[in-house]
Amino acid sequence: MQRLQAFKFELMPNGEQQRDMRRFAGSCRFVFNKALALQKANHEAGEKFIGYVAMARLLTGWRNGTETPWLKDSPVHPLQHALKDMERAYKNFFAKRAAFPRFKKRGQRDSFRYPDPKQIKLEQGNSRIFLPKLGWLRYRNSRDVLGAVRNATVSLSAGKWFVSIQTEREVEQPMPQATSAIGIDVGVARFATFSDGSYLAPLNSFRRHEARLRRYQHAMSRKTKFSNNWKKAKARVQRIHTRIGNARRDYLHKATHTISQNHAMVCIEDLQVRNMSRSAAGSTDQPGKNVRAKSGLNKSILDQGWFEFRRQLDYKLAWNGGWLIAVPPQNTSRTCSACGCISADNRLTQAKFACVECGFEEHADVVGAINTLARGHRVAACGEAVLSGPSVKQEPTEVTMRGRSHA
């Protein structure tokens, strides 16, 4: 089977290469925004969507024209790929997978991609990579790159440049080393509760750095925008965000690695995180209720990284020969795992579950994980469809002590 994998390294460019990379990223951002503005104007005029081929012809005119001749200083393939990114953003919007495409801002996720592997040269022994119009760049070689190079993406994050090298290689069809199946109930008080009764305590990376982040953001707001002091303050804020993201990503990688190694089948709830973390502010005519409490809950939900947790489980289980099953989340923590009684009264508090019919008592998250596993078995056996829609799973924020851990 074919395996796609990305390897990310920090680049060590010289001053001229840094200036070139900023210029290339700016050119790609300009092309994306210009194409998006053209698409919006075309749509407002009642015309059809402009496809990539037609856009690529326009790009040739932009590069050879008198208004934007500086586009010729950038490699053409990353500019063409910016058009493909814009087209993909529209397709995701039409398929209701994402919101309407937005214009890109300078300094936010600056990046560009080299899609042609023939133009990329990698020398792992010398820890350097060749990219068109940049030449050879040194990188921090932290691990071996496996497989044939397919593309390379250069990105800027918190003042540092990185290259992500995507490769493809043939691997044997994996066979799961484990034979067990487990259900997982994700939450805020407990990050992940397993059907065997164990659980992972939440990392709460954002909460740990929130006070410091707020202080630096407040200091940044007092600076004159785009001044040297403002840029220094912005760099401090970006470093904190990077530290928060790195800590969360490391936690999730360790947790998903252990789970995928120890279980052949993992069942989780098909949660709609966007709906669950939607603001309760409402409008001027219809103001929301408990806005402050809902805002705190939304912040805690997003701090957990449930979507990334599911994404990592999905591909890591596939790499180990296992599989991930997503099941409908409705009433998993309100259904008695002993007698099947469904009632909101079964869940007395966030943590306590007591069945009003048979008297069965257990931690509510454990009950949810057991029911998730049972639904997963039905999906695997009968192909039961996963119901999509807004989730009713909402929990108050609560701090618990660390319990037994899988990571």
VEXDREN-2710 file (C-alpha; in Angstrom, 1 decimal):
% VEXDREN-2710
k/r/px/py/pz
1/MET/0.0/0.0/0.0
2/GLN/1.1/3.6/-0.6
3/ARG/1.8/5.8/2.4
4/LEU/1.9/9.6/2.3
5/GLN/3.9/11.2/5.0
6/ALA/5.2/14.7/5.8
7/PHE/8.5/15.5/7.5
8/LYS/8.8/19.0/8.9
9/PHE/12.1/20.7/9.6
10/GLU/13.3/24.2/10.7
11/LEU/15.2/26.0/8.0
12/MET/18.4/28.0/8.6
13/PRO/18.4/30.5/5.7
14/ASN/20.7/33.4/5.2
15/GLY/19.5/37.0/5.1
16/GLU/19.0/37.1/1.3
17/GLN/17.1/33.8/1.3
18/GLN/14.8/35.1/4.1
19/ARG/14.0/38.2/2.0
20/ASP/13.3/36.0/-1.0
21/MET/11.0/33.7/1.0
22/ARG/9.1/36.7/2.3
23/ARG/8.7/38.0/-1.2
24/PHE/7.6/34.6/-2.6
25/ALA/5.0/34.2/0.2
26/GLY/3.8/37.8/-0.5
27/SER/3.5/37.1/-4.2
28/CYS/1.5/33.9/-3.6
29/ARG/-0.8/35.8/-1.2
30/PHE/-1.3/38.6/-3.8
31/VAL/-2.2/36.0/-6.5
32/PHE/-4.6/34.3/-4.1
33/ASN/-6.3/37.5/-3.1
34/LYS/-6.5/38.9/-6.7
35/ALA/-8.0/35.6/-7.9
36/LEU/-10.5/35.6/-5.0
37/ALA/-11.5/39.2/-5.7
38/LEU/-12.0/38.3/-9.4
39/GLN/-14.2/35.3/-8.5
40/LYS/-16.3/37.4/-6.2
41/ALA/-16.8/40.1/-8.8
42/ASN/-17.6/37.5/-11.4
43/HIS/-20.2/35.9/-9.1
44/GLU/-21.9/39.2/-8.3
45/ALA/-22.2/39.8/-12.0
46/GLY/-24.0/36.5/-12.4
47/GLU/-21.2/34.8/-14.3
48/LYS/-20.0/31.2/-13.9
49/PHE/-17.1/30.1/-11.7
50/ILE/-13.7/30.6/-13.3
51/GLY/-11.8/27.3/-13.4
52/TYR/-8.1/26.8/-12.7
53/VAL/-7.1/26.6/-16.4
54/ALA/-8.6/30.0/-17.2
55/MET/-7.1/31.5/-14.0
56/ALA/-3.7/30.2/-15.0
57/ARG/-3.9/32.0/-18.3
58/LEU/-4.7/35.2/-16.4
59/LEU/-1.7/34.6/-14.2
60/THR/0.5/34.5/-17.2
61/GLY/-0.9/38.0/-18.2
62/TRP/-0.3/39.3/-14.7
63/ARG/3.3/38.1/-14.7
64/ASN/4.0/39.6/-18.2
65/GLY/2.0/42.8/-17.7
66/THR/3.2/46.2/-16.7
67/GLU/1.1/46.5/-13.5
68/THR/2.7/43.5/-11.6
69/PRO/6.0/42.7/-13.3
70/TRP/7.5/41.8/-9.9
71/LEU/5.5/38.5/-10.0
72/LYS/8.1/37.2/-12.5
73/ASP/10.7/37.3/-9.7
74/SER/8.9/34.5/-7.9
75/PRO/8.9/30.9/-9.1
76/VAL/5.8/30.2/-11.2
77/HIS/4.8/26.9/-9.7
78/PRO/4.1/28.2/-6.2
79/LEU/2.0/31.0/-7.8
80/GLN/0.0/28.4/-9.8
81/HIS/-0.5/26.4/-6.7
82/ALA/-1.9/29.5/-4.9
83/LEU/-4.6/29.4/-7.6
84/LYS/-5.3/25.8/-6.9
85/ASP/-5.6/26.6/-3.2
86/MET/-8.2/29.2/-4.0
87/GLU/-10.1/26.8/-6.2
88/ARG/-10.0/24.1/-3.5
89/ALA/-11.3/26.7/-0.9
90/TYR/-14.3/27.3/-3.2
91/LYS/-15.0/23.6/-3.7
92/ASN/-14.9/23.1/0.1
93/PHE/-17.4/26.0/0.5
94/PHE/-19.7/24.6/-2.2
95/ALA/-19.5/21.1/-0.5
96/LYS/-20.3/22.8/2.9
97/ARG/-17.0/21.6/4.3
98/ALA/-15.8/25.1/5.1
99/ALA/-16.8/28.7/5.2
100/PHE/-16.6/31.1/2.3
101/PRO/-13.0/31.8/1.3
102/ARG/-11.4/34.8/2.9
103/PHE/-8.7/37.1/1.8
104/LYS/-5.3/36.3/3.2
105/LYS/-3.5/38.8/5.5
106/ARG/0.2/39.6/5.6
107/GLY/1.9/37.8/8.5
108/GLN/-0.8/35.2/9.0
109/ARG/0.2/31.7/7.8
110/ASP/2.7/33.0/5.2
111/SER/3.7/30.0/3.1
112/PHE/4.2/28.8/-0.5
113/ARG/4.6/25.3/-2.0
114/TYR/6.8/23.7/-4.6
115/PRO/4.5/21.0/-6.2
116/ASP/7.1/19.7/-8.8
117/PRO/9.4/17.0/-7.2
118/LYS/11.8/17.3/-10.2
119/GLN/12.7/20.8/-9.0
120/ILE/13.5/19.7/-5.4
121/LYS/16.8/18.2/-4.4
122/LEU/17.3/16.7/-0.9
123/GLU/20.7/15.9/0.6
124/GLN/20.0/14.3/4.0
125/GLY/23.7/13.6/4.6
126/ASN/24.6/17.3/4.3
127/SER/21.3/18.4/5.9
128/ARG/20.4/20.7/3.0
129/ILE/17.6/21.1/0.4
130/PHE/17.6/22.8/-3.0
131/LEU/14.5/24.9/-3.9
132/PRO/14.0/26.9/-7.1
133/LYS/15.1/30.5/-6.9
134/LEU/16.3/30.0/-3.3
135/GLY/19.2/27.6/-3.9
136/TRP/20.5/25.3/-1.2
137/LEU/19.2/25.8/2.3
138/ARG/20.4/24.2/5.5
139/TYR/17.8/22.6/7.8
140/ARG/17.8/21.1/11.3
141/ASN/18.0/17.4/10.4
142/SER/16.1/15.7/13.3
143/ARG/15.1/12.5/11.5
144/ASP/15.4/10.6/8.2
145/VAL/13.1/11.4/5.3
146/LEU/11.6/8.2/4.1
147/GLY/10.2/7.7/0.6
148/ALA/10.2/9.7/-2.7
149/VAL/9.7/13.4/-2.4
150/ARG/6.4/14.7/-3.8
151/ASN/6.3/18.3/-2.9
152/ALA/7.8/20.8/-0.4
153/THR/6.0/23.6/1.5
154/VAL/7.9/26.5/3.0
155/SER/6.1/28.3/5.9
156/LEU/6.8/31.1/8.4
157/SER/5.8/30.6/12.1
158/ALA/6.7/32.9/15.0
159/GLY/9.6/34.4/13.1
160/LYS/11.1/31.0/12.0
161/TRP/11.0/29.4/8.6
162/PHE/10.1/25.7/8.2
163/VAL/10.0/23.3/5.3
164/SER/7.5/20.4/5.2
165/ILE/8.5/17.6/2.8
166/GLN/5.7/15.3/1.7
167/THR/6.9/11.9/0.5
168/GLU/5.3/8.7/-0.9
169/ARG/6.5/5.2/-0.3
170/GLU/5.3/1.6/-0.7
171/VAL/4.8/-0.3/2.6
172/GLU/3.5/-3.7/3.4
173/GLN/-0.1/-4.1/4.4
174/PRO/0.0/-3.7/8.1
175/MET/-1.4/-6.3/10.5
176/PRO/-2.6/-5.1/13.9
177/GLN/-0.4/-6.3/16.7
178/ALA/-3.3/-5.8/19.2
179/THR/-6.7/-7.5/19.1
180/SER/-8.7/-5.4/21.5
181/ALA/-11.4/-2.8/20.8
182/ILE/-12.1/0.2/23.0
183/GLY/-14.5/3.1/23.1
184/ILE/-13.5/6.7/23.9
185/ASP/-15.6/9.5/25.3
186/VAL/-13.9/12.9/25.0
187/GLY/-14.6/15.8/27.3
188/VAL/-13.4/18.8/29.1
189/ALA/-13.1/17.6/32.7
190/ARG/-11.4/14.4/31.4
191/PHE/-9.8/14.7/28.0
192/ALA/-10.5/11.1/27.0
193/THR/-12.3/8.4/29.1
194/PHE/-11.9/4.8/27.9
195/SER/-14.5/2.0/28.1
196/ASP/-12.2/0.0/30.4
197/GLY/-12.5/2.8/33.1
198/SER/-9.2/4.5/32.6
199/TYR/-8.9/8.1/31.4
200/LEU/-6.5/10.8/30.3
201/ALA/-6.5/14.1/32.2
202/PRO/-6.6/17.2/30.0
203/LEU/-3.4/19.1/29.3
204/ASN/-5.2/22.5/29.0
205/SER/-2.2/24.1/27.3
206/PHE/-4.0/27.4/26.5
207/ARG/-5.3/27.8/30.1
208/ARG/-1.8/27.4/31.5
209/HIS/-0.5/30.3/29.3
210/GLU/-3.6/32.4/29.2
211/ALA/-2.6/35.0/31.8
212/ARG/0.8/35.5/30.3
213/LEU/-0.7/35.7/26.8
214/ARG/-3.2/38.3/27.9
215/ARG/-0.5/40.4/29.5
216/TYR/1.6/40.4/26.4
217/GLN/-1.4/41.1/24.1
218/HIS/-2.3/44.1/26.3
219/ALA/1.3/45.4/26.1
220/MET/1.2/44.9/22.3
221/SER/-2.1/46.9/22.1
222/ARG/-0.3/49.9/23.7
223/LYS/2.4/50.0/21.0
224/THR/2.2/52.1/17.8
225/LYS/1.2/49.6/15.1
226/PHE/4.0/48.5/12.8
227/SER/6.7/50.2/15.0
228/ASN/9.8/48.3/16.0
229/ASN/8.4/47.9/19.6
230/TRP/5.1/46.7/18.2
231/LYS/6.9/44.1/16.1
232/LYS/8.9/42.9/19.1
233/ALA/5.7/42.6/21.2
234/LYS/4.0/40.7/18.4
235/ALA/6.9/38.3/18.2
236/ARG/6.5/37.6/21.9
237/VAL/2.8/36.9/21.5
238/GLN/3.5/34.6/18.5
239/ARG/6.1/32.6/20.5
240/ILE/3.5/32.0/23.3
241/HIS/1.0/30.8/20.7
242/THR/3.6/28.5/19.2
243/ARG/4.5/27.1/22.6
244/ILE/0.8/26.4/23.3
245/GLY/0.3/24.7/20.0
246/ASN/3.5/22.6/20.3
247/ALA/2.6/21.4/23.8
248/ARG/-0.9/20.4/22.6
249/ARG/0.4/18.7/19.5
250/ASP/3.0/16.7/21.5
251/TYR/0.4/15.6/24.0
252/LEU/-1.9/14.4/21.3
253/HIS/0.8/12.6/19.4
254/LYS/1.9/10.7/22.5
255/ALA/-1.7/9.8/23.4
256/THR/-2.7/8.7/19.9
257/HIS/0.5/6.7/19.4
258/THR/-0.1/4.7/22.6
259/ILE/-3.8/4.1/21.7
260/SER/-3.1/3.0/18.2
261/GLN/-0.4/0.6/19.3
262/ASN/-2.6/-1.1/22.0
263/HIS/-5.9/-1.4/20.2
264/ALA/-7.1/-2.7/16.8
265/MET/-10.4/-0.9/16.8
266/VAL/-11.2/2.4/18.4
267/CYS/-14.7/3.9/18.5
268/ILE/-15.3/7.6/19.1
269/GLU/-18.2/10.0/18.8
270/ASP/-18.8/11.8/15.6
271/LEU/-18.8/15.2/17.3
272/GLN/-19.6/18.5/15.4
273/VAL/-17.0/20.6/17.2
274/ARG/-18.0/23.7/15.3
275/ASN/-21.6/23.5/16.5
276/MET/-20.6/22.7/20.0
277/SER/-18.2/25.7/20.2
278/ARG/-20.6/28.2/18.6
279/SER/-21.0/31.5/20.4
280/ALA/-24.1/32.0/22.5
281/ALA/-24.0/35.9/22.2
282/GLY/-27.0/36.0/19.9
283/SER/-28.0/39.3/18.3
284/THR/-29.1/42.7/19.4
285/ASP/-32.8/41.7/19.0
286/GLN/-32.3/38.3/20.5
287/PRO/-29.5/38.4/23.0
288/GLY/-28.1/35.1/24.2
289/LYS/-28.1/33.6/27.7
290/ASN/-25.2/32.6/29.9
291/VAL/-22.8/34.1/27.4
292/ARG/-19.9/34.3/29.7
293/ALA/-20.2/30.6/30.8
294/LYS/-20.7/29.4/27.3
295/SER/-17.6/31.4/26.2
296/GLY/-15.5/29.7/28.9
297/LEU/-16.8/26.3/27.8
298/ASN/-16.1/27.1/24.1
299/LYS/-12.5/28.1/25.0
300/SER/-12.1/24.8/27.0
301/ILE/-13.5/22.7/24.1
302/LEU/-11.2/24.3/21.6
303/ASP/-8.2/23.9/24.0
304/GLN/-8.6/20.1/23.9
305/GLY/-8.0/19.6/20.2
306/TRP/-10.6/17.0/19.6
307/PHE/-10.5/17.2/15.8
308/GLU/-6.8/16.8/15.7
309/PHE/-7.1/13.9/18.2
310/ARG/-9.5/12.2/15.8
311/ARG/-7.3/13.0/12.7
312/GLN/-4.2/11.5/14.3
313/LEU/-6.1/8.4/15.5
314/ASP/-7.4/7.9/12.0
315/TYR/-4.1/7.7/10.2
316/LYS/-2.1/6.1/13.0
317/LEU/-4.6/3.2/13.3
318/ALA/-4.5/2.8/9.5
319/TRP/-0.7/2.6/9.7
320/ASN/-0.9/-0.1/12.3
321/GLY/-3.6/-2.1/10.6
322/GLY/-6.4/-1.0/12.8
323/TRP/-9.4/1.1/12.1
324/LEU/-11.3/4.1/13.6
325/ILE/-15.1/4.1/13.8
326/ALA/-17.1/7.2/14.4
327/VAL/-20.6/6.8/15.8
328/PRO/-23.6/9.0/16.4
329/PRO/-23.0/11.0/19.7
330/GLN/-26.7/11.4/20.7
331/ASN/-27.4/10.3/24.3
332/THR/-24.3/8.3/24.8
333/SER/-23.9/9.6/28.3
334/ARG/-27.6/9.4/29.1
335/THR/-28.2/5.8/28.1
336/CYS/-27.7/3.1/30.7
337/SER/-25.2/0.6/29.6
338/ALA/-26.8/-2.0/31.7
339/CYS/-30.5/-1.8/30.8
340/GLY/-30.6/0.6/27.9
341/CYS/-32.8/3.2/29.6
342/ILE/-32.5/6.7/28.0
343/SER/-33.2/9.6/30.3
344/ALA/-31.8/13.0/31.1
345/ASP/-32.4/12.2/34.7
346/ASN/-29.8/9.4/34.5
347/ARG/-27.0/11.9/34.6
348/LEU/-27.3/13.7/37.9
349/THR/-24.1/15.7/37.6
350/GLN/-21.3/16.1/35.1
351/ALA/-19.6/13.1/36.6
352/LYS/-22.3/10.9/38.3
353/PHE/-24.5/8.5/36.4
354/ALA/-27.3/6.7/38.1
355/CYS/-30.0/4.8/36.1
356/VAL/-33.5/5.7/37.2
357/GLU/-34.7/2.3/36.1
358/CYS/-32.2/-0.3/37.3
359/GLY/-30.1/1.7/39.7
360/PHE/-26.8/1.1/37.8
361/GLU/-24.1/3.6/38.9
362/GLU/-20.9/4.6/37.2
363/HIS/-18.9/7.6/36.1
364/ALA/-20.9/9.3/33.3
365/ASP/-17.9/9.4/31.0
366/VAL/-17.2/5.7/31.4
367/VAL/-20.9/5.0/30.5
368/GLY/-20.5/7.2/27.5
369/ALA/-17.4/5.3/26.4
370/ILE/-19.1/1.9/26.9
371/ASN/-22.1/3.0/24.8
372/THR/-19.7/4.4/22.2
373/LEU/-18.0/1.0/21.9
374/ALA/-21.3/-0.8/21.7
375/ARG/-22.4/1.5/18.8
376/GLY/-19.1/1.0/17.1
377/HIS/-19.6/-2.8/17.2
378/ARG/-23.0/-2.3/15.5
379/VAL/-21.5/-0.1/12.9
380/ALA/-18.7/-2.6/12.2
381/ALA/-21.1/-5.6/12.1
382/CYS/-24.2/-4.1/10.3
383/GLY/-22.8/-1.0/8.6
384/GLU/-25.1/1.3/10.6
385/ALA/-24.9/4.8/9.2
386/VAL/-23.3/7.6/11.2
387/LEU/-25.9/10.4/11.8
388/SER/-24.5/13.9/11.3
389/GLY/-25.9/17.0/12.9
390/PRO/-25.5/19.2/16.0
391/SER/-24.3/17.4/19.1
392/VAL/-26.0/17.6/22.4
393/LYS/-22.9/16.7/24.3
394/GLN/-22.0/19.7/26.4
395/GLU/-20.2/19.6/29.7
396/PRO/-19.4/22.2/32.3
397/THR/-15.7/23.0/32.8
398/GLU/-14.3/21.1/35.8
399/VAL/-10.8/20.4/37.0
400/THR/-10.0/16.9/38.0
401/MET/-6.9/15.3/39.2
402/ARG/-4.8/13.2/36.9
403/GLY/-5.8/9.6/36.8
404/ARG/-4.5/6.5/35.1
405/SER/-2.9/7.5/31.9
406/HIS/-2.4/5.7/28.5
407/ALA/0.4/8.1/27.4
END
